[in-house]
Amino acid sequence: MVFRDNKLNPMLSLPLLIIPSPPLRTHRDPPKSITFATPAWRAGSLLKQMASAKFADLHVHTRISDGFFTAEDAVEQAHRAGLAALAIADHDSIDGIQAAIWAGKKYGVEIIPAVELSSGIDNHELHIVGYYIDWQNKWFRDKLRVFQDARRDRARKIVERLGELGMDVPYNLVIALEGGVVGRPHIAQAMVIRGYVETTDEAFDKYLGAGKPACVAKYPLSPAGAIKLIKKAGGLPVLVHPVFAHVDDMLPKLVEDGLGGIEVYHSKHDAKVTKHYTRLARKYGLLITGGSDSHGGGDVLIGSVRVPYSIVERIKDELAAARKIRKRVMVRVR
């Protein structure tokens, strides 16, 4: 069950409740208390369940990568949305997690340490989020710095290509817009500021998107490599917004490589897409996750896509089981 914010009032986080009418009774039915048969009682019961239910948004970005909110602001927004847990999943960076944890203690929001890695294979771009990675692990942090350095090199090359196309977009301006990890969205923002395009979407459609004049290839990381990195860091690898990857036929191989879940619920997934990936998740034994993929500052609010907290518990259980298996293997090797 996933709840989306009421479109009539985006500040509300309560779902639309559909209350079934009580069944018709015949003279043969035993008498029932009118209290338990009225729609009003049913509505009250559901509202009580809603009030006690816990939800999570498992896909949020901060200013550390390409979001607009600081980690603290993102957690405050999660609190306002009534969320019990929030996954901070910045691109190639875990630098916002510590601040989010501190803010989580203040606002009573559980923070799930996560990271989103970009990978590619056969002209397909796959984004894989690692949940509950050991974000303090030096080896893992060093590996992420390699990706971050590659992003800066790529940004410089893109700026050079824009210059060849007659657009003066200073690299220093791009760096001034990013919060730690530079990406194409920051270059698009710089292009808007310089007046070469009206919107960031136009920048991608004309210059920065795949196959466009200023596009430069990313750091070569395969999906199997991304999955391996996440698992080595103790996390659960999940394919996110699969509707953009178009890799349904690759799922068996991804599962074989260690993929643990798939983001079924996403702000860009309609009912048909959600049903499709629910079916695939069940077919391949993948955990079902979901999140808004909110970057702040737009029409996708933190908590606009939320999943029951039981999904968070399932992720924890899956990782705990994996740790037990690794311990048993280590004991046997010794």
N, C-alpha and C positions, 0 to 999 in steps of 0.2 A: 504494500500500500504506500503510495506516494502522494503527498499533498502539495499543490501549487497555490501560491497566494491568490486571494480573491482579486480578479481583474478589475472589479468596480472600485476597490480601495486597496492599492498595493501595500498599504501600511498594515493591513490586517494579515495575520498569519493563520487564522482559523480556516479549515477547509469548508467547502460547501457540504452541508449535511443533508442527506436524503433519508427521511424518516419513513419507514414502511408503515402502512396502516395495519391495525390489528386484524387478525383473521375473523371472518364472519362466524358467529356461533349459531348452533342449532339447539333445539329443545333437548337434544340428547347430550349435549356437552355439559360437563360439570360446571357449576358456578365458579367464576373467577373474581378475584378482587378487582374492582374497577380501577384501582390505583395502578395495577400492573398491566392494564389493557389499554390505557389511554396513550395517544400519541405524545402528549405532554410529558408523561412519565418516561417514555422511550427517549425523547429528546433530552430530557434531563440526565438520564443514565448515560447517553452517548457523550454529552458534554462533560460529565464527570470523568469518563474514560479519557477524553481528550485532554482534560486538565492534568491528569496524572501521567499521560503518555510522554515519552521522550523521543526526540528526533535529532537527526544529524544532517549536516550538509558536508559531504565528503569531497568537495572540489571547489576550493577558493584560492584566488591569487592575491598577492599584496604588491605594494610598490617595489618590493625587492626585485621582482621580475617585471611583469607587464600590467600589474594592477594599479589602481589609483589610491587605495587605502593603505595606510600603514598597518602593520600587524596588529597594533593596539586598537586601531579604529575598526578593523575587520572583526575582531573579537567582540567589541562593543556592539557592532551591528548584529552579530549572531545572538548576543544576549537580548537585544531589543526584539529580535525575531522569535524569541522563545526557544532557541536551540539548546540542546544539552551537550552537543559535541560539534566540533568544527575541525576539518582537515585543512591545514595550510599546505598547499601543493604548488609552490612556486617552480618556475622552470629552472632546472639545473642549479638550484640553490636551496639551502636550508637555513640561510641567515636570518630569516624572519621567525623561526620557530621559538627561540628563547624568549623574545619579546612577547610572542603570542601566549606562551605558557604563563609568563608573569601576569599578563592581562587576564588570562583564563582564571587564575586564582582570584583576581579581583572581582570578576563578573560571574563566577560560578559556571564557566564553560570549559568542558574537557577538550584539550587540544590534542589532535592526532598528528604526530609528525609525519610529513609526507614530502615527496618531491616528484615533479613531472619531468620525465626524460623524453626527448624527441629522438625517434629512430626512423630508419628508412630501408626499404627493400623493394626492388623492381618498380621504381617510380611511385611507390606508395609511402606515405608518411604516417607513421604510427606513434601516438603519444601514450606512454605507459607510466602510470603513477605507482609509486612504491609507498605503501602504507606501513607505518610503524617501523621505518628504517632507523638504524642506529645513527642518528644524526650527529652524535658527538664522536663518532669513529674517525680518527685522523686519516686513515687510508681512504675512506669514502669522501671526506671533505677535500682531500687532495685531488681525487679523481674529478670531483665537480669543478674544481678550479681549472682543470685542463679544459673542460667544456666551456667554462666562462671565458677563458683566454681565446678559445676558438671563436666564440661569439664576437669578441672585440675585433679579431682579425677579419671576420666576415663583414662586420659593420663598416670597417675601413674600406674594404673592397667594394661594398655596395655604394658608399659615398663617392668613391672614385668613378664608378660607372655612371652615377647620376651626373657627376661633373662632365663626363664625356658626352652626356645627353644634353648639356647646356644648363644644368641645374646646380647652383652653388649651395650645397647643404653642408655647413661646417661640421666636422666630426665632433668638435668641442660642444656644439649645440646638442647633438645627439646624446653625448655622454651626460650633459647637464640634465637631460630629461629622464634618464634611467636611475633606478634606485639601488643598483648593485649588479644586475645582469642585463646587458644590452640586448635588444632584439629588434626585429623589423618594425614592430609597433612604434618604437621610439623614433626610428628614422621616418616613419609615416607622419608622426606628430611634428617632426622638424620640417617636413615638406609642407605641411599645412601652415606652420608659422611663417615660413619663407614665401608663402603665397603661390607655390607651384601646383598645388591641388587644393580643393575645397574641403575634402574629408579624407580621413585615413583609409576608408574603403576605396576611394578613388585612387589613392596611392598604390594600394595593393592590386587593384584591377588593372591599372595601366603600367606599373613599373616594378613592384616588389613581389608580386605573386609568382607562383611556379611558372616557368617558361616566359616570364616577362623580361624586358630589356635589362633591368638592374638586379635581377635575381642572381644570387650566388649560393652555391651548394652548401649545406650544413656540414658540421663535423660528421664523419662517417661512422655512425653507430647503428648496428643492426638490431632488430627487435630481440633476437636471441641474446645479444650482448647486453642490451638494456635490462632484460629479465635476469640475466646472470648477475649483473651488478647489484640490482635490488635485493635479490635473494642472498647474495654474499653479505649485504649490509643488514640482513635479518628482517627484510620487509616482505610484504605480499605484493607481487606485481599484478596490476590491473590495467587492461586496455580501456582507455577512456574515449569518449565521444566517437565510438566506432563508426557512426554514420558517415564521418568524414574520411575514414581510412579506406573503406571499400575493400576489406580483406577477409570477408566471410569465409572464402575458400581456404584461407591460410590458418584458420583457427585450430584445426587438428595439429598442425606443426607447432603453433604457438603454445598449445597445451602441452605438447611433448617437450617443448623447451622449458616449461615451468610456469606458464601463465596461470595465475590463480583466480582471476575474476574478470568481469566485464562490466563496464558502466552502462547499465540498461536505462537508467533514468537520468536525463540531461535536459538542459533548457532548450536545446535544439532538436530534441527527439519528440516527434508527435506520437499519438496513440499507436499508429501503425508501426512505426519504427520501434517503439518500446515493446510492443507485442512480439515483433520479429526477434529482437535480441534477448527477450525473456526465453523464447523457445530455444534459441541457440545456446544460451547459458545452461539451460537444463539438459540439453542434448550432450554437451561436452563437460558437464559437471563443474561449471565455473560458478564462483560466488557472484551474486548479483549486488552491485553497488549503485550509487547515484549521487549526483550533486549538481549544483547550479552552474558551476564553472564561472562564477561571478568574478569580474575584474573591478567592480565598483565603478561609479561614475556613469553607468549606463542603465539600460532598462532591465538588466538581469540582476535582481537583488540577492544578497546573501540570504539563504533560506527560502528562496523562491522555488527551489526544488529540494525536498527533504525526504529522508528515508527513516524508517523506524530505527531506534537505537539497537534493536536486536541484530541489525546488520553489522554494527560495530562489534557487538559481542561475538558474532560469527567469525569476523576477521581475527579477533583476538584468539578465539578457540583454534582456528586454522593454524595460526602461527605457533601457538603453544604445542599443538600436536606435532608440527614440523620440528620444533626444538627437541622434543622427546625422542623423535626418530633419529635426529643427528647425534644425540647423546648416546643412544644405543649403538649406533654405528661406530662411534669413537671408542666405546668400551670394547667392542669386538675387535677393533683394529689393535688396540693395546694388548 
